[in-house]
């Protein structure tokens, strides 16, 4: 085990303790059940709050699309239950988003028994950084990526074709963009903890930047609904910026002089 990793997991020279140390399998499963139930209750409360403001939430979500479409254009739905399903899905996603800090905290409480005292102080940074990444990814998708994609698809309207997006199709595109950007914006959080554990260093990330950029553009090609290079660049640009910021973050938080990972 590298010294840096050993110092993180094993500050007193003891063996690493699994989350279920001192517990039977049934006791550990009971802990998992308790955390899952509490998370579901938080999501239910979040959904109730979302239902109170559901019309405002729906209007807010589709506002960028409405601005990108010609004046007077409305979203359409053709199936009888399509609009109702949209409201249910939006309430569920909104409720989960509202409950996400509590859910992340429950996840941390589940793995906390495996950590030593000096490691448990990272509970608050974990929840704050993860939640901030989710919110930042959603805002970037909502105000930049999603409107741009809608505006791009609307450019194909002409005398023979009219762009009239369906509610279900537009929502599917919106949620895919949201999830993709939310995951992308978790990069600094992941690098923060990997650097703290000595698993990565700023030098390692910097030396492999060219490979990272290649992987980023491959991921952008997968995430982008259209295959043109310009749209791929729109997706790849924030990932490249976050990667470079992660290098700086790794340099600040990595252990100093504690093994190969820090060199």
N, C-alpha and C positions, 0 to 999 in steps of 0.2 A: 504494500500500500504506500503510495507517495506520501512524503511527510505532510504536505499541505492537507491532503485528504484525511490523513490520520489525525491531524490536529483538529479538524472539523468534526469528524465522527467520534473521535476517541481521545478527548482532551485529558482524561485521567489514565490513559493506557488500558482502559477496560474494553471488553468486547462490545460491538454494536448491538443494541437491544432492539429487537423487532417490536412493532406496535402492539403485538399481543403478548409481550413478555409478562409473565406472572398471571396470565389469563388463560382460561380454557378456550377452546374453539367456540363453544356456545356463548361464553362471556364476551368474546370479541365480536361475534355476530350480533349479540345484543347491543353492543356499542354502535355497530354499523347501522342497525335498525333504528336506534334512537336518533342518530344524526340524520338519517334519511327522512324519518317521520317529521323531525323538526324543520328540515329544509322544505318538505312538502307543505307543511303548515304555513311557513313563511311565504311560499309561492302562492298559496290559496289567499292569504291576506293581500298580497300584492295584486292578485287578479281582481279581487273585490274593489280595491282602490282604483285599478285601471278601468273597471266597468263604470265607475262613477263618472269618469272623464273620457269615456270611450270615443265620443264624437269629436272631441278636441284632439285626441291622440290620432285618430284616423285622418283628420284634416291636416294635422302637423306632419304626419308621415308622407302624405301624398302632395303636400304643398310644393316641394321642389319639382315634382313631375308636372304639376299644373302650370308652374311658371315656365317650364321648358317646352310645353305644348302650345299650339296656337291659341289665342284668346277664345274662350267659349267652349273649348274642347272638354268633354267629360269622360271619365272612365266608365266603361260599360261592364255589365255582367249578364250572362245568358242563361246560366243554370239557376233554378229557383232558390236553392240554398247557398249559392256562391257568396253573396254578400254577408249572410249570417255566419258562414264559416270564416270569412275574413275577420269579422268582429271577434269571434271566439279566439282565433289564432293571434290576433293583435293583443287581445287582453292577456292571453297566456304568456306571450313573449314579453309584454310590458311588465306583468307580474313577476316573471322570473328575473327580469333586469332589476326591478326594485328590490328583490330579495337576494340578489347576487352577493352583496357584501356579507350578509348573514350566512349564506350557503358556503362561501369561501371560509368563513370563520369556523363553521361546523367541520369542514374538511380539515382545517388546521387542527382543531381539537381532536380529531380522529388520529392524526399522525403524531400529535405532540408527545404521547408517551414514549415514542421511539427516540426522542431528542433529549439532549442534556440541557441544563439550565441556561448555558450561554447561547444555545441555539434557539431556545423558545422565545427569546426577545425579538426574533424576526417575525413573530405572528402579525404584529401591526404593519410592518413594511410589506409583508406578503399580501394582506388584505387590501391595503391602500394602493399598492402598485398594480395588483391584478384588476381591481375595480377601476382605477384610472385608465389602464390600458383598454378595458372594455368600453368605457365611455368615450375615450379619444378615438378608438377605431370606429365606433358607431357615428360620432359626429363627423369624422372625415368621410365616411361612406355616405352619410345623409346629405351633407352640404356640398360635397365635391364629386365623388365617384358616381353615385346614383344619378344625380341630375345630368352629369356629363353623358352618361350612357344613354339616358332617355333622349337627350338632345341629339345625340349621334344617330340613334335609330330613327328619330323623326325627320332626319334630313332626306330620307328616301321617299317622302311624300311628294307626289306630283299629280299631274292631271289624271293619271290612271290609278294611283294608289293613295289612300288616305290612312294615316296612322290613327287608329282608334284602339288603344291598349285595353285589354281586359283587366279587370280588377285582380283576378287570381294570378294571371301571368305577371302583372306588375309587382304584386306582392312577393311572388316567388323570386323575382329578380332582386327585389329590395332586401329580402332576408338573406339571400346568398351573398350579396355584397356586404351586408352587415356582419355576418358570421366570418367571412373571409378577412375583412379588415380588423375585426375584434381579435381574431387569432394572430394576425400579423403584428398588432400593437402590443402583444404579450412578449415580444422579443426582448425588450429591455428587462422585464421581470425575470425571464428565464436566464438571461445572461448574468443578471445580478446574483442569483443564487448559485449558478454554476461557478462564477468567479469566486464567490465567498467560500465554496467548497474546494476551490483549487483545481477544478476540473477543466477550466479554460482560463486563458490569460489574454490580455490585450495584444501581446505579441503574436500569440497563436491566431487570434481572429484577424489581425492585420495581415499576417503572412498568407492567409487563406482567403483574402478579400476577393481575388479574381474568381475563385471557385464558388464563393458565396454569391457573387453577382450572377454567375451563370445559373446557379440553382434558383435564385430569385426570379430571373426572367423565365425559367421553365415553369415555376409556380404561377407566375403572372399569366403565362399562356394558358394554363389550365383553368385559372379563375376567370379569365376574360371571356365574356360571352361571344365576342367577335374575334376574328383571328388577325386583324391588322396590327402592324407593329406599333402604331401610335397609341391605341387603346392598351396594349400590353405595357407600354412605357408608363402610362397613367397609373397602372396597378403596381408596376415595379418600382417607380420612383420613391414612394414612401417606405417601401421595404429596404431599399438601399440606404436611405437616410437613417432609418431606425437601426440598421446594422452598424453604420458608422458611429451613431450615438452610443450603441451598445459597446463598441470598442473603447470609447472614452469612459463609459461607466465601469467596464471591467478593469480598466487601469486604476480607477479611483478606489474600488472596493476590494481588489484582489489582495491576498496576504503578501506581505513583503518578505522576500528572501526565504520562502518556505518551500523550497523544492523546485522541481522542474517546471511545474505549471506556472510558477510566478516569474520564471526567467524569460 
